[in-house]
């Protein structure tokens, strides 16, 4: 895969971004979640590649594979 997802505390407040950009994974996922196609995202962000969008999907999938436990905070 061409691109990777990185976290840099000095870029986008430490949110995961696509390497070589200032585009957060969250932004790409929000576009996809809103029903935008990969082609529409590529038109909006010409600096991205299809592989970048797939990297975002893979990152989100791996993140969600972690075990989560919801607890009430006092």
C-alpha positions as a Python dict, from the first residue, in 0.01 Angstrom:
ca = {
    (1, 'X'): (0, 0, 0),
    (2, 'X'): (140, 336, -109),
    (3, 'X'): (34, 550, 181),
    (4, 'X'): (24, 493, 550),
    (5, 'X'): (-159, 651, 835),
    (6, 'X'): (52, 847, 1080),
    (7, 'X'): (-5, 1030, 1405),
    (8, 'X'): (193, 1345, 1467),
    (9, 'X'): (101, 1552, 1774),
    (10, 'X'): (194, 1868, 1583),
    (11, 'X'): (-50, 1805, 1296),
    (12, 'X'): (-430, 1815, 1334),
    (13, 'X'): (-404, 1793, 1713),
    (14, 'X'): (-256, 1445, 1692),
    (15, 'X'): (-542, 1288, 1496),
    (16, 'X'): (-445, 1007, 1258),
    (17, 'X'): (-375, 1154, 915),
    (18, 'X'): (-279, 1030, 571),
    (19, 'X'): (100, 1051, 546),
    (20, 'X'): (221, 1349, 346),
    (21, 'X'): (-107, 1538, 396),
    (22, 'X'): (-296, 1719, 666),
    (23, 'X'): (-611, 1518, 591),
    (24, 'X'): (-742, 1325, 893),
    (25, 'X'): (-867, 970, 856),
    (26, 'X'): (-1182, 1093, 1028),
    (27, 'X'): (-1256, 1332, 741),
    (28, 'X'): (-1235, 1057, 481),
    (29, 'X'): (-1450, 827, 694),
    (30, 'X'): (-1711, 1101, 742),
    (31, 'X'): (-1736, 1149, 365),
    (32, 'X'): (-1777, 775, 313),
    (33, 'X'): (-2030, 757, 597),
    (34, 'X'): (-2231, 1036, 438),
    (35, 'X'): (-2259, 829, 121),
    (36, 'X'): (-1992, 997, -91),
    (37, 'X'): (-1820, 767, -336),
    (38, 'X'): (-1446, 718, -355),
    (39, 'X'): (-1453, 907, -685),
    (40, 'X'): (-1626, 1204, -520),
    (41, 'X'): (-1366, 1213, -242),
    (42, 'X'): (-1085, 1199, -497),
    (43, 'X'): (-1241, 1494, -681),
    (44, 'X'): (-1266, 1691, -355),
    (45, 'X'): (-911, 1602, -249),
    (46, 'X'): (-700, 1560, -565),
    (47, 'X'): (-386, 1501, -357),
    (48, 'X'): (-533, 1169, -238),
    (49, 'X'): (-520, 839, -418),
    (50, 'X'): (-758, 546, -410),
    (51, 'X'): (-495, 364, -201),
    (52, 'X'): (-508, 646, 57),
    (53, 'X'): (-881, 595, 98),
    (54, 'X'): (-834, 219, 131),
    (55, 'X'): (-566, 286, 394),
    (56, 'X'): (-823, 489, 591),
    (57, 'X'): (-1070, 203, 572),
    (58, 'X'): (-809, -46, 685),
    (59, 'X'): (-702, 181, 971),
    (60, 'X'): (-1062, 222, 1090),
    (61, 'X'): (-1120, -153, 1065),
    (62, 'X'): (-812, -231, 1274),
    (63, 'X'): (-911, 34, 1528),
    (64, 'X'): (-1259, -114, 1566),
    (65, 'X'): (-1113, -463, 1608),
    (66, 'X'): (-985, -359, 1952),
    (67, 'X'): (-1180, -466, 2257),
    (68, 'X'): (-1389, -190, 2411),
    (69, 'X'): (-1564, -178, 2743),
    (70, 'X'): (-1811, 95, 2833),
    (71, 'X'): (-1798, 210, 3192),
    (72, 'X'): (-1983, 480, 3375),
    (73, 'X'): (-1750, 762, 3476),
    (74, 'X'): (-1819, 898, 3822),
}
